[in-house]
Amino acid sequence: MKNWVVYFCCMVIYLGFSSYCYAETGTGIPLKYISSCELDFNDDEKPDIALLIETRRGWELIVLITNASGYNAIVVSRDKPNMYLSCHFGKTIKETLAGKGKDKGKAYETLGTYMQLTQPEGSSVAYFWDGKGFREVWTSD
């Protein structure tokens, strides 16, 4: 009998406390994760994180640059839907020859890494750190 009373009292106490422990979601709309990668984009020997997400504003490429206290978030690109993120090692990016009046594409030197957004069977654009921020270079059209 004593065991049953102790068990019953424990259940009443547990249910009483657990009724105050509940989770509520916010009123915001969740974002959709598409892809990510981790490389040192700014050549400071610390890994940075690139995130391709979909928000209410559309698709956004956001890079989290590592600093002493955590990360600095930089929105690198917006409004390039249906493009997919890949991260690469490489010292040179060649600009596309496609486009109005272009007769030769320029070659850009990187710090050794860059990101690329690619649309399947379509255009692609690369982003690399130029010492001040991320630079955009269209690599195919």
Steps between C-alpha positions, in 0.01 A plus 500: 500500500781741588666453159176580321450823701859611434459424129170691485649805678800502266270490195288790631811709565650408159181585312462824694851617409496372143186699419713815532772363272379546145644642179348769287597580146548858398284682250776502236514285192777239502779524245593215270855367507628418152873432536822609669875455505793588723827648367739782586373769259696799633838324550521555878555127565159468672212310341208710376149371421295564186123442525250500216152547646152598387322767704193712442728736305608220265821299468799644685865402514632595844861456611594482866854636530676373813625765742629501860152504657310280254390597150422803285214431258530637147217473248692426181215443256122534477233409246678224312240223527555142390878530518705260705802569716839337463830599658834466324874525542665700224715806439330626181143566385435577134213733409260383232524631144121508474324831528455819307814614318748277684789380289716353776441396857718624783684263735477573873751387762350354820651432840470127427129435560171615351128418490291441193125513443400288202170456323480154342560531124509876543700785642750502784650772714804485727573699816843552650652715774704788355633633831210743557196285433357242264524565128254356247623355169266339245675188375239373253176625351 
